[in-house]
């Protein structure tokens, strides 16, 4: 992944998009700070379909025996 200043990205947008389509995303910077990322639509779709860690935990079928005992152990009637 390479960094490119916003003004240069504007001037070479077609090339930035072509690079993203070839699997090389670009970080767009403004005043030296990262502001945005240009990546291929396919990569964006792949990344946007990854479930969050919280959702994975909520959907996991876990028994109490699957969870490690924390310091102090489990409280009566719950965690």
Secondary structure as UniProt FT lines:
FT   STRAND          2..5
FT   HELIX           6..11
FT   HELIX           13..21
FT   TURN            22..23
FT   STRAND          26..30
FT   TURN            31..32
FT   STRAND          33..38
FT   HELIX           41..48
FT   HELIX           53..59
FT   HELIX           64..66
FT   TURN            71..72
FT   TURN            76..77
//
